[in-house]
């Protein structure tokens, strides 16, 4: 993020707040529920919702920009499964929106032109090869690392996105070391297993509350000193104090 864009965005946000106006600063776009992976804790691909058309998404992007939006995140499912994803990313940029994407990484070699046009790419990585393949499927570890390599070669900033659960809680030290050694920012997310929502079938992969609080204590301590953790110590401390 360059300084001029950050300054302009800050001014817009403060002006909107002063006027009591809400603006969609960042919007996550679920552009497809389809996915070529079957992660153990995700039920998104089980919902056969049809994809919106290219024109529908172009209209949405234009309306977001008109409402004062500044950033969009292309999400799924696996967004790179859309044949028009490059067109949508390009249109977002044409409108002046910053475009990010979260991906499992497997299709990055086939969608380089779409990836090249992004402002940022988040690649899913849950730990070492055996753990990654246990949670996200065969070959997923190598695919994720290859995606990071390709995005970096295109000059696209990359971060790693890990979903913490009972299957990979022990991988946190490895993820922290990998992030530091490879100079790649790290997002550590918590598995949600509510009955409604896109992790509704994930209860058996969820840590018990006290185990999750202890994990969050470890993560919060790491956030104090790890320079590439995306969320702050305060974020994880707040989550640790949540009632359930």
Secondary structure, 3 states (H helix, E strand, C coil): CCHHHHHHHHHHHHHHHHCCCCCCCEEEEECCCCCCCCCCCCCHHHCCCCCCCHHHHHHHHHHHHHCCCCEEEEECCCHHHCCCHHHHHHHHHHCCCEEEEEECCCCHHHCHHHHHCCCEEEEECCCCHHHHHHHHCCCHHHHHHHHHHHHHHCCCEEEEEEEECCCCHHHHHHHHHHHHHHCCEEEEEECCCCCCCCCCCCHHHCCCHHHHHHHHHHHHHHHHHCCCECCCHHHHHHHHCCCC
